[in-house]
Every structure is written in C-alpha cells, then in structure tokens.
Amino acid sequence: MEETTGAFSIKYWAEDDKPREKLMLKGKTALSDAELIAILIGSGSRNESAVELSKRILKSVDNNLNALGKLSIQQLMNFKGIGEAKAVTIAAAAELGRRRREEDTPDLKKVTSSKAVYDIMQPLIGELPHEEFWVLYLNNSNKVIYKSQLSKGGITGTVVDVRLAFKLALEHNATGMILVHNHPSGTLQASEPDRQITKQMQQAGHSLSINILDHVIVTEKSYLSFADEGML
C-alpha cells in the first residue's frame, strides 16, 4: 500500500523546488523529466523528495522514458517510496503518452512501402511486452480498408486463425493482405513459425484470389519485411 508516514509533500518545499509551481510559471517545457514525474507522484519520503525519488527511478532505466513506460506496476513498487497509487499513476501517464503517439501517426491510407506499414503498426505493437499478430486489409488501390488483431500471446509467440483472417478479408471485400506481428525481444529475424504461417496464408489466399502482399516483423526501433528480403 501507499506509504504516507513522514511524506515530504511538495507544498512544503522551497519555492525553487516546486515543480508544479514551476510549470505554472515557466511552462511544461521548462521542467526536467524528473520534475514532471515528481508532479505525478506528489510526494517522496521523509529523507527523499519527490524529485530525488523520480531521479532515482529514471537512473534505473538509464533516463530512458520508453524504458520507464515498460516497467510494470510491481517493478515500480519495488522502489522505496512508491506505493500502489503512485505506481498506477506513473503507468497511466506512460500509457497516455503511448496512445498520443498512436493518434499522432500520419493517416497512411495507401500503403506504398514496408516503411508505411511500420509507421502504421509501430505505435500499436512496437513496444508491447508480448507478441501480437495483426492483418492489414487492402483494396485494389492498396489502401487500408480495415485492420484487425488476430491473436495475442506470450513472448514466445501467438497462434493465428487462418480461417478468421480470410473471413474478415471476404467481409471487407479485401483484395490484398499484409501480415504484421511484433518481436518483443527486438530480434529482426524471421523464425520458422513466422515462415510457416506466411506460407499457410499464401496458400489459403491463392484459392480466394487474395494476395499476401507482405509480412512485416515490427520491433520498437525497426522492422523486417518479407517482401523486401525476397522471402515471399
């Protein structure tokens, strides 16, 4: 549970050490990452201010906000001074940031390259701790008319329902499909199961005149395209 005994509240700090007031006076861009996190958690402990606690948390992830956003509630609660309420607040703020990036993604209606696929899907699955398998459904103009998550699994992989994939394709009158899944490990190598599911999809699509245009593996920083690598 949240520690409250001896909490060192922001309202008792010296004027220069009040991040909330600093934000109001100078604007949000004037605050450091630690000061912004301090506003979220509100207080530190008897021997450590909220800013100092925030700096300690950031130091543990090499001051990388993306890495901070991947910490679980339990991992955050392992820091002395961070109880459940504060951990949930940090996690919620990180998720809002992730969703904002997703909404800021350009509306790439027409897919002209594997990079366009990456730009669409990275905000959705690029930073997830588990694996997900998605399909982009395209029309004759290579415009995305629908996208669907087909499976969600552990870090070791997912199970894909081929029949469901093509049922959705027929429902949306798609003429092409792009397979997309993420590798939480960051490895940009196609596994044997990755190759097998691609082949199964191609075989099923052939009988329905629905082309598998690509299979893109997404990581946080980059991607691998089966089409670009001549693997289709």
GILINKA-V843544 format. One record per helix or strand. SS is the DSSP state (H for helix, E for strand). FROM is the first residue (numbers start at 1). TO is the last residue. If there is no record, write none. Layout:
# GILINKA-V843544
[[SS FROM TO] [SS FROM TO]]
This chain:
# GILINKA-V843544
[[E 9 9] [H 10 12] [H 15 17] [H 19 26] [H 28 30] [H 33 41] [E 43 43] [E 45 45] [E 48 48] [H 50 60] [H 65 69] [H 73 77] [H 84 104] [E 110 110] [H 114 125] [E 131 138] [E 143 154] [E 157 157] [H 162 171] [E 176 182] [H 192 208] [E 211 218] [E 223 225]]
